[in-house]
């Protein structure tokens, strides 16, 4: 069974570039996690301070494990979150 998470990040405008740099560094580390099947970071064309993260894990436990990694704690919680206006995460399941 697959576990999908879609996350929306809105960076404070003055920190857009730093969020881009963090995500470029973060995504390859996520892809090296055993339970991570796909992790793609997108940036809005019309509103470049808005980011959509599409995360695909084998199961919910893999997502929980992802949040305990050192790169998640350091790059997301410590570096990125303080630079965001908002952050939302919604879990999904594959329907068809």
Secondary structure, DSSP 8 states (H G I E B T S, - for coil): --EEEEEEEEE-GGGHHHHHHHHHHHHHHHHTSTTEEEEEEEE-SSSTTEEEEEEEESSHHHHHHHTTSHHIIIIIIIIIGGGEEEEEEEEE----
